[in-house]
Amino acid sequence: MVIKHFHNVADVRRILLKVSVLACLLQVIFYLDNVDCCIVNILSIGVSYAGLSYLFRPKMLYYPISFMMLFGYLLSYFILPPIITLLEGKQVINNLKNPLDIYLHTTALFVTLVLTHIIYRNFKPTRNVAKFYRTVYSKLTIFQPLNVSQVFLMGFASLFFISITAPFRHVSGNDDTLIKLLEGFSIISYLPYILFVPKLFPVTGTMSEGQRRLLYLYPISSVIVGIAQNHRSDIFFGFTNIGLLLILANLYGMTKSIDKSKLLLYALVGGVLLFGVLPRVALSLVAVREDRTEMSTSELIAKTFDAMGDDEKIKSTLAFYEASDTWDENYVDNVFFSRLCNLKYADNSIDIANNLIGKDKQSVIDIEIDRALSWFPTPVIDLLGMKVNKKQALSGSSGDFLLQLFTGDDWVVGGFRVGNLLGSSYAIFDWWYLLVIGGLALLLFTIVDQLVQINVTRNDRVTQKGQVNVTFSYFAGLKTANLCFFCTSAGPGIESISEFFGFFFRGWIEVPFLMFILMVLLVRRSPAYLKKSPAGLAA
């Protein structure tokens, strides 16, 4: 898509800043007697203003994915918490043991990431590294044009693979290679969502009325498949992807102006989804979770819908969801936003990190090394003779292992409590973790921005003004939420240092490779493709 100007950047920045500042000021007014609450809200105003001023400039849209990563961090820690807690009638420091510690760490890491981003944009050696990844991505054809029918074909094929593997997903000890491969295709079920903003991607042709109706029905089928797996994130972050893609399209000036009546309708529908439907679906999934391995897929779907209509079941599930004797994750009531902006995840991990002694810190290092190496496929681990117990390393989350070291209870491993990058990194490196993450982020930014092709054509030799051609890869569309909230504990984010290496060892190439396989099996063998693209047949 050719862009002549980024005309919506200032407008989006202004709206975000106004809403954020208003929420923080109201928090200060309502909870003036709480000094910590006032300090945190004033700090949030300052960081939000500085962060939005740095990010929402036209030049930053030449670095779209790293821009989204910084924006996601700002959303998760500084913009959303004051807004959502205010809507629920709570303080932004609700249920936090160490609120000032949390904001000290989150602010310090944000400053580190911004400084790293400035270095990245001006550091010439990163261009050579970027060239390597750009070449690999081009070979895997993640920018290959697809028509609307092909996009739907790949999306429904992925949903089919998910439905096949759904009965095995929660069976412990299942290491079948074919099942694992088919599970890997699940992320591609998000592919049709790019059709909500087709101008961002190399999608050819226009949608017919029938295809347009199918597009609006597709998320429903995706939700049903998510229910069949009893997996909340597949539901939550499909819709999150759509929202983030619409924001990107707006920033690049690819969305049409909407009259106020339609805007109000869209806002109403969005509000019902975010504060009504999605949280209720999530609680229904939790309500039937204990029996999911004992039921068929059809029984699981039926029981989930029954739970969705049972108010008493929902209330009891919510009460159980919030209660915990050993690990409290309760921050906001809305289950959807509790995965996007839950400061309690950082609070838990920082609290434990502050209380670990030397021997325990060495144990955290050993665990993180094992978890980092476990991202390699098992055959590679065996071939290289790595001394790592992959099953044990992946038997719990970073939150589980931190809690195990703190309490001495082995049984807590396997609960998959949500950890946090700040606490786990601080436990290992003390404040030097900022330097470590800064170095890792330098490579991360270099890789992820290659997921978008940006070509600038200079038309005027005097003003050097011209046109910008922007094309997002399918990988960027599939992983929008994951990439946006990468450095946070939001659902698709990371919880520890080892997950950086998970992306460097495997994550950057896994989805493009699976996309390539599907293109070869489905798209390149289709009669329409073979007829229209002789070059594609030769490839």
N, C-alpha and C positions, 0 to 999 in steps of 0.2 A: 504494500500500500504506500503510495506517495504522500508524504506529509509536507505541506508548505509552511506550517507554523504550529507551535504547540500552544494553542490559544486558551486551553482550559486549565493550565497548570496553576496559575495564580488564583483562579476561582476555587479550585479544590483545596489549595492551601488555606485560603481565607475561611472557607466553611469549616474545615477541620479545626483550625485554630480557635475560631469563635465558639464552637461546641465544646472543645476541650477546656478552654479558659472559663467558660460559663459553668461547666460542671465542677471544676476545681474551686471557683469562687463560692458557689453555693455550698460546697462541702465546708469551706472555711467558715461561712456565715452560720450554717446549721450546727457545726461542731466546734465553735470557737473556744470552748473550754478544754478541748483536747489539743495540747501543744504539738504532739507528734503528728496528729492528723493535719494540722495547719502547715507544719513544716513540709510534710510529704506533698501536699497539694500545691504549695508555692513552688517547691522543687519541680513538680510535674509541669507546671506552667512554664518555668524557665527552660526545661529540657525540651518540651514540646515545641516551644517557640524557636529555639535554636535548631532543633532537628528538622522541623518542617521548613525553616528558612534555608537550611543547607540542601535538603532533598528536593523540594519542589521548585526547581529552576529548570528551564528548558535544556540546559547542557547535561543535566543528570539523566535525561531520557535517552541519551546515547549509551548509557550503562544500565539497561532496564532491569535485569535480574538482580544485580547487586543493589540497585536502588530499591527494589521490592524487599530485599532481605533487611535492609536498614529500616525501611518503612514498617515492616512486620514487627521488628523489635520494638520500635517506637509505639506502635499500636498496642502490643501485648503488655508492655510494662508501664507506659505513661499516659496513653490516651484513653483506652477502653476501661481500665480499672476505676477511675473516678466517675465515669459516665454510668457504667453498669451498677456499681454499688450505690450510686445516688438514686437510680431508678428503683432499686430494691429497698431504699430507705436505710442504707448501711453506710458506715464510714469506710473510706478507702483502705484504712488499716484494720478493717474488721478481721478478728481472729488471728492476727499476726503477732508472733512473739517478739520478732526483731524488726519492726518496720523501718527504723532508720538504717539499720545494717543492710537491709534489702535494697533500699534506694541508694545507699552509698555504692553497693556493688553494681546494681543495674546502671547507674549513671556512669560509673568508672568504665564499665565494659562498653557502653554506648560511645563514650568519648574515644575509647580505643578503636572501636570499629570504624568510626568516622575518620580518625587520623589514618588508619590503615587504608581506607578507601581513597583518601587524598593521595597517599603514597602510590597506591595501585594505579590511579589515573595518570600519574606523572612519572612512573618508574619504567624506563624503557625496556629492561630485561623481561618484564612480564609479557611484552609483545611477542617475544620468541616462544615463550611457553604457550601463549594464547594461540599462536599459529599451529602448534602441534594438535591441540584439542579441536581447533576449527577444521583441520584436515580430516581428523578421525570422524567427526560428526558429519562432514560432507560425504564421506565414503558410506556412512550408514543411512544416507538419504533421509535424514530427519527434516529436510526442507523440500522434499519431493512433492510436487503438486498432487493433490487428491481432489476428486470431485465429491459432491455431497453424498452420493450413494455409497462411495467407497468409505467415507468416514463412518456412515451408519453401519456398513458391513463389518468394519473392524470393531466398532463398539459393541454390536450385538454378538459378534463372535467371542469377545472377551466376557460378556455376560454369560454366554453358554459355558465357557470354561469355568467360570466361577460357580455356576450351578452344579457342574460335575464334581467339583472339589469341595463344595459346601459340607457334605457329610463327614469329610475327613479333616476339616480345618481345626477342630478342637479335640482331635484324638491324640492323646499324648503318645510319644514314641513313634509317630508316623514319619518315616524318613524316605518314603518312596520318591525316587527321582522324578518320575513323570508327574506325580501329584504336585511336587514342589515347582516344577517347570510351569504347569498349568496355573498354579496359584500366582506365579509371577506376572501372568497376563492380566491380573485383576485391575491393575492401575489403568490399563488401556480402555476400560469401560467408561472412563471419563472423557474419552476422545470426542464424542458428539457434542459435548458442552462447548467446544470451540466454535460451533455453528451459531452460538448466540452473538459472537463477535467475529465473523468469518474474515473480515478485512485485516485482522491482525495476523492471519495465518495463510499459508500457500494453498488455500481452498479455491478451486475453480468452479465456475458456473454459479447459478443462482438456485435457491430452493423453490420448489413447486409448493403449491398450497398444501398438498398432501404431506410433503416432507416437513413443512413448517408445523403442521399439526402433530406429526410424529415427534418432532423436536420437543414440543411442550409435554408430550406424554412420556418421553424417554426417561426423565428423572423419576417418574413414578415407578417404572419398571426397575430402575436402578435401586430405588428404595426397597422394593420387594425382594430383590436379590440380596441386598444388605441385611434384611430381616431374616432371610433364609440362612445367612451365615452367622446371624446373631452378632453382627460387627457394626458398632456405632460409627466408627471413623469413616467407613465406606459411604455412609449416608451423610454425615456432617460435612465432610470435606469435599464432596462433590458439589454441594451447594455453595460452600466457601469458595471453591474454584470459580464458579459462575460469577459471584460477587466481585472477586478480585479481577477477573478478566474484564468485567464491565468498567471497573475503575481505570484499568490500563487503557481500554479503548477510549474512554472519555479524555484521559490525559493526552492521548495522541490525536484527539479531535476526530475520532472515527465514529462517534455516536451522533444520532440526529437529535435536534432539540425536541424536547417533550413538553407539551402544554401542561399547565398546572393541574388540570383534572386527572390526566393520566398519571402524572407524577404522584399525586395523592393516592391514587388507586394502587400503584406499584408499592408505595411506602406502606400502605395498609396490608397488602398481601405479604410483603417482607416481614412486617411486624408480627403477623399471625404465624408465619413460619418460624421465626426466630424465638418468639416468646410463648408460642402455644404448641404447634404441631411437632416440631423437631425435638424439643425437650420431652414431650410426652412419649414420642416414639422411643427415645433413648431410655427412658425409665421402664418402658414395656420390655425392652430387650434385656435390661438388668433383671426384671421380675422373673423371666423364664430361663435365665442363664444356667441355673443349677441343673436343669433337666435337658439341656441342649444336646448332650451326647447320647441321650436315651430315646430321642424322638426322630422320626423321619423328617425330611425337609418340609413336606406339606403340613405335618402336625405342628412343627415349630412355627411356621407362618401363622397357622390358625390360632395357636395358643397365644402368640404375640398380639394378634389383633383382638383377641378376647381380653387380654390384659390392658390393652389400650383403652377399652371401653369400661373398665372397672375402676372407678374412682378410689375405692378402698384399697385396691391392690397398688395403685399408683402412690397413694399416701404412705402406705407401709413400706414400699420400696424406697421412697424418698427418705423416710426416717432411717432405714437401714443404710442407705447410701451415704448419709451424713455422719452416721455413728461409727466411731473407731476408737479402740482403746490404745492402739500402738502407733497409729499413723493418721493424722487428721488432715484431709485435703479440702475441707469445707471452707469456701471463700464467698462464692455467690451461689444463689439458689438455681439460677438458670443453667441447666446441664450443658447447653451448647456453649455459652460464654465461659463456663467453668473450665472448658478445654482451651479457650483462646486467651484468657487474661487472668489466670489463677495465680495470684502472687503467693498463695500458700505453698505451692511446689517449691519456690525459691526459699521461702521461710523454713520449711522442713529441712532442706538439704544444708542451708547455711547454719542452722541451729546445730545440726549434727556435726558439721565440719568444725565448728567452734569448740566442740567438746572431744574431738578425737585426739588421742595421744600418739606418740611417735610410731609405735609398733602398728597401730591401726592404720596410720597414714601409709606405711609400707604395704599393708594389705590392699589398700585402695589402688595403689600403683600396680600391684600384681594383677588385680582383677581387671583393671583398665587395659593392661597389656594383653591379657587373655581375650578380652572382649574385642579389642582392635584386631587381633590376629584371626578371630573367629569369623570375621567378615569374608575371609578367603573361602572359596568352595572346599569341601572336605577332601576331594582328590588332590587339590593343590597343597593342602596342609600335610597330607600323607606323603606326597611326592617330595616335599621340601624337608620332611622330618621335623616339623614344628612340634614342640612339646606343649601342646595346648589341648585341654579338654573342652571341646566346642560345646558339647551338650550342657556341661556344668556352667560354662561362661554365659550361655544364653538361656539358662534356666530361670533367670529372674531379671528384673530391671536394675538400673543403677541405684534407684531408690531402695529396692530390696536389699542390695548388698551394703549400702550405707547403714540401713537400719539394723542389719545383721551384725555389723561391726559395733554399732552403738549399744545394742541390747544383749548381744551374745546369743541370740535365739536363731538357730538354723532354720526353724520352720517358717520364718517370714519370707524366705526366698521362694519365689514362685507366685507371690501375690501381685507382681508387676505394678507396684506402686510407682507413681510418676516421680522421677528424680528431676534434677535441675543442673544445667551446665555450670552455673555459678558456684554452687556448693561443692559439687564433685571436683571441680577444677581447683577451687580454693583449698580443699582438703589435701590435694597433692602438692601444689606449687606455692601455696600461700599467695601473697599478692603478685608474685611473679607470673601467675596464671594469665594476667592481662597481656603480658608480652608474648606468652606461648600462643594464646588464642589470636592475637594480632598477626603473628606469623602464619598461622593456619588460615586465617581469613584472607590473607594476601593471595594465597594459592586458590582458595575457594572462589573469590571474586573473579580471578583470572579465568577460571574454568566456566563458571555459570554464565558469564556474559557472552560466551561463544554460542549460547543457545538461541541467540537472536542475531540476524543479519541486518546490519545497518550500513547503507551506502549513501554517501553525500555527493551530490552533483553540484559543482560550482558553475553557475550560469553567468554571474556578473563579476568580471575581473576587478572592478573598482570596489564594490561593497562586499565581495566574496560571499554573497547570499545565493542560495540555490534551493534545491529540493532534497528531501531526505526520504529514502526508501527503507521502510521497516518491515521485516518479516520475522515473526516468531516461529520457532520450531515447534513440532508437535510435543516434544519432550517438555518444553516450557509450559505448554498448555495443560498437559497432564499433571504436572508437578507444581502448578502455580502456588497452591496452599503450602505444600512442603517446602518450597524454596522461600516463600515469603516469611514463614515463621521458623526458618531453619535454626536460628540461634536462640530460640526460646523453648519453653516446655509446653507450648501449645501442642495439640494432638499430633500434628505431623512434624513437629520440631525434634531437636536432639536433646538428650539428657546428660551427656557427658562427652569428654574429650575423645573417647574411643569412637564415637559416631562420626566425627570429622574424618577419621581414617576409613570408616565404613563407606563414606562418599568417595574418598580418594581411591580406595582399592576396588570399589565395585559399583557404587551408586551412580557415578557419572556415566557409566557405559551400559549398565544393565537394561534400563528401559529402552534406550535407543536400539540396543541389540534385539530385544524382543519385538520392538516395532518393525525392525528390518525383517525379522522372520515372518511376521504377519503380512507384511507387504509382499514378500516373495510368495507366500502360500496363497494369499487371497487376492491381492491387488494386481500383481504382475501376471497372474495366470488368468485374470478375467478377460473375456473376449473384447470388452471395450478398451481395456488398456493395451492389449496386444495390437489392436487395430489402429489406435491413435498414436502409439508410441513405439515405433520400431527400435529406437535407441534404447528404450527401457527394456525391450526384449533381449537386446544384445548384452545389456548389463547383467 
